[in-house]
Amino acid sequence: MEVKEEIGFDKELNLEGLVCPVPIVMTSETVKKMKEGEVLKVVATDPGFERDLWNWSKQTKNELIRVEKENGKTIAYIRKTSEGKEPSIGYWIRFHALGVKLHLRLFLLKLNPFVKKPDHFITFVAISEGTRAEKFLKGKLGSVLIPIPDEIDPRCGVVLAVRGEDKARKLYEELSREGFGVEAIYRKRNGSYERIYP
């Protein structure tokens, strides 16, 4: 049995029971107030927290020392670095506003009887990649950014929705060539979602 090395920490943050995006927002705000070199231990139960944490660490340049899974919990150790730069509270306000906007867009899309509903969905490694892709494509091939369906992934996220597999594959390949963090294409058929590519 492998014995994990104990990691000392300066502060602990318990985020059990909180859901996306609250855990990553609170982690970011806590690290912002810490001194360079200090270590934060975070405990969370949100299923998307680990992925959010990896993306946040990459963007902010703070060191993610270790991530563990234990009894449905994600336990992470983060060291604040000298080059670390956490998003401002204004960033998180805009982040929440984006969520409201995308949910409203989805609601209107479902209500409009004159619009053919999308049946293919491109997923991304992070919400920021999806929003960048939306700006880059500007509605190309009828694509629209919406919240990720729970059936694909119950965590926070976005998908680029489009009608038709050919269009979805063209958009996926273009975004991949341009360096966007695309993950997969899902098809909705008879109310269920299946991954079709890659």
C-alpha positions as CSV (number, residue, x, y, z in Angstrom):
1,M,0.0,0.0,0.0
2,E,1.4,3.4,-1.1
3,V,1.8,5.9,1.7
4,K,1.2,9.5,0.6
5,E,3.5,12.1,1.8
6,E,1.9,14.5,4.2
7,I,1.5,18.1,2.8
8,G,1.7,20.9,5.3
9,F,-0.8,23.7,4.8
10,D,-1.4,27.2,6.1
11,K,-5.2,27.4,5.6
12,E,-8.0,25.0,5.1
13,L,-11.3,25.7,3.1
14,N,-14.2,23.3,3.5
15,L,-16.6,23.7,0.5
16,E,-18.6,20.5,1.0
17,G,-22.2,20.7,-0.3
18,L,-21.5,23.8,-2.5
19,V,-22.0,23.5,-6.3
20,C,-20.4,25.1,-9.3
21,P,-19.3,27.8,-9.6
22,V,-19.1,28.6,-5.9
23,P,-16.2,26.3,-4.9
24,I,-13.8,27.7,-7.5
25,V,-14.9,31.3,-6.8
26,M,-14.3,30.8,-3.1
27,T,-11.0,29.1,-3.7
28,S,-9.8,31.9,-6.0
29,E,-10.9,34.6,-3.5
30,T,-9.1,32.8,-0.6
31,V,-5.8,32.3,-2.5
32,K,-5.9,36.0,-3.5
33,K,-5.7,37.0,0.2
34,M,-2.8,34.6,1.0
35,K,0.9,35.3,0.9
36,E,3.3,34.0,-1.7
37,G,4.4,30.4,-0.8
38,E,1.5,29.7,1.5
39,V,-0.5,26.5,0.9
40,L,-4.3,26.2,0.9
41,K,-6.0,22.8,1.5
42,V,-9.5,22.7,-0.1
43,V,-12.2,20.0,0.4
44,A,-15.1,20.0,-2.0
45,T,-17.9,17.6,-3.1
46,D,-18.9,19.3,-6.4
47,P,-18.2,16.7,-9.2
48,G,-16.8,19.4,-11.5
49,F,-14.4,21.0,-9.0
50,E,-11.3,19.0,-10.0
51,R,-11.6,20.0,-13.6
52,D,-12.3,23.6,-12.7
53,L,-9.3,23.6,-10.4
54,W,-6.9,22.4,-13.1
55,N,-8.1,25.1,-15.5
56,W,-8.0,27.8,-12.8
57,S,-4.5,26.8,-11.8
58,K,-3.3,26.9,-15.4
59,Q,-4.9,30.3,-16.0
60,T,-3.7,31.9,-12.7
61,K,-0.3,30.2,-12.6
62,N,-0.8,29.1,-9.0
63,E,0.7,25.7,-8.2
64,L,-1.7,22.8,-7.8
65,I,0.5,20.5,-5.6
66,R,-1.8,17.5,-5.4
67,V,-5.4,16.5,-5.9
68,E,-6.9,13.5,-4.1
69,K,-10.3,11.7,-4.2
70,E,-11.7,10.3,-1.0
71,N,-15.2,9.2,-0.3
72,G,-16.8,11.4,-2.9
73,K,-14.7,14.4,-1.9
74,T,-12.0,16.2,-3.9
75,I,-9.1,17.3,-1.6
76,A,-6.6,19.7,-3.2
77,Y,-3.5,21.5,-2.1
78,I,-2.6,24.8,-3.8
79,R,0.5,26.9,-3.3
80,K,0.3,30.6,-4.1
81,T,3.1,31.6,-6.4
82,S,4.8,34.9,-7.1
83,E,3.5,35.0,-10.6
84,G,0.0,33.9,-9.5
85,K,-2.8,36.2,-10.5
86,E,-6.4,35.5,-9.5
87,P,-9.4,36.8,-11.3
88,S,-11.0,39.9,-9.9
89,I,-14.5,39.9,-8.3
90,G,-15.7,41.7,-11.5
91,Y,-14.6,38.6,-13.5
92,W,-16.7,36.3,-11.3
93,I,-19.7,38.7,-11.6
94,R,-19.4,38.6,-15.4
95,F,-19.0,34.8,-15.1
96,H,-22.4,34.5,-13.3
97,A,-24.0,36.9,-15.8
98,L,-22.8,34.6,-18.6
99,G,-24.6,31.7,-16.9
100,V,-27.8,33.6,-16.7
101,K,-27.5,34.7,-20.4
102,L,-26.9,31.1,-21.6
103,H,-29.8,29.7,-19.6
104,L,-32.1,32.4,-21.0
105,R,-30.9,31.6,-24.5
106,L,-31.6,27.9,-24.0
107,F,-35.1,28.7,-22.6
108,L,-35.9,30.8,-25.6
109,L,-34.5,28.2,-28.0
110,K,-36.8,25.6,-26.5
111,L,-39.8,27.9,-26.8
112,N,-39.4,29.0,-30.4
113,P,-41.4,26.7,-32.6
114,F,-39.9,28.1,-35.8
115,V,-36.3,27.1,-35.0
116,K,-35.0,23.6,-35.7
117,K,-33.6,22.3,-32.4
118,P,-29.9,21.4,-32.3
119,D,-29.1,17.7,-32.2
120,H,-25.3,17.7,-31.9
121,F,-23.2,19.2,-29.1
122,I,-19.5,20.0,-28.9
123,T,-18.0,19.9,-25.4
124,F,-15.0,21.8,-24.2
125,V,-12.3,21.3,-21.6
126,A,-13.3,24.6,-19.9
127,I,-16.1,27.2,-20.0
128,S,-13.5,29.8,-21.1
129,E,-12.7,27.7,-24.2
130,G,-16.4,27.5,-25.1
131,T,-16.9,31.3,-24.8
132,R,-13.7,31.9,-26.9
133,A,-15.0,29.5,-29.5
134,E,-18.4,31.3,-29.6
135,K,-16.6,34.7,-30.3
136,F,-14.4,33.1,-32.9
137,L,-17.2,31.4,-34.8
138,K,-19.9,34.2,-34.5
139,G,-22.8,31.8,-35.2
140,K,-21.1,29.9,-38.1
141,L,-23.2,27.0,-39.4
142,G,-26.0,28.0,-37.0
143,S,-23.9,27.2,-33.9
144,V,-25.1,28.5,-30.6
145,L,-23.4,28.3,-27.1
146,I,-25.7,26.9,-24.4
147,P,-25.3,25.3,-20.9
148,I,-24.1,21.7,-21.1
149,P,-27.0,19.3,-20.7
150,D,-26.9,17.4,-17.4
151,E,-27.2,14.1,-19.3
152,I,-23.8,14.8,-20.9
153,D,-22.1,16.1,-17.8
154,P,-23.8,17.3,-14.5
155,R,-20.9,19.7,-13.8
156,C,-20.8,23.4,-14.9
157,G,-20.0,23.8,-18.5
158,V,-21.0,24.9,-21.9
159,V,-21.6,23.2,-25.3
160,L,-21.7,24.5,-28.8
161,A,-25.0,23.3,-30.2
162,V,-25.7,22.8,-33.9
163,R,-28.1,20.8,-36.1
164,G,-26.5,18.0,-38.1
165,E,-23.5,15.8,-37.7
166,D,-21.6,17.2,-40.7
167,K,-21.8,20.7,-39.3
168,A,-20.7,19.5,-35.9
169,R,-17.7,17.7,-37.3
170,K,-16.7,20.7,-39.4
171,L,-16.9,23.0,-36.4
172,Y,-15.0,20.5,-34.2
173,E,-12.2,20.1,-36.7
174,E,-11.9,23.9,-37.3
175,L,-11.8,24.6,-33.6
176,S,-9.3,21.9,-33.0
177,R,-7.0,23.2,-35.8
178,E,-7.2,26.7,-34.3
179,G,-6.1,25.4,-30.9
180,F,-9.4,25.5,-29.0
181,G,-9.8,23.0,-26.1
182,V,-12.6,20.9,-27.7
183,E,-13.4,17.5,-26.1
184,A,-16.1,15.6,-27.9
185,I,-19.2,15.6,-30.0
186,Y,-22.5,14.2,-28.6
187,R,-25.6,13.4,-30.5
188,K,-29.1,13.7,-29.1
189,R,-31.5,11.0,-30.3
190,N,-34.8,10.0,-28.7
191,G,-34.1,12.1,-25.7
192,S,-30.8,10.6,-24.8
193,Y,-27.2,11.7,-25.6
194,E,-24.4,9.6,-27.0
195,R,-20.8,10.4,-27.6
196,I,-20.1,10.0,-31.3
197,Y,-16.6,11.6,-31.8
198,P,-13.8,11.0,-31.1
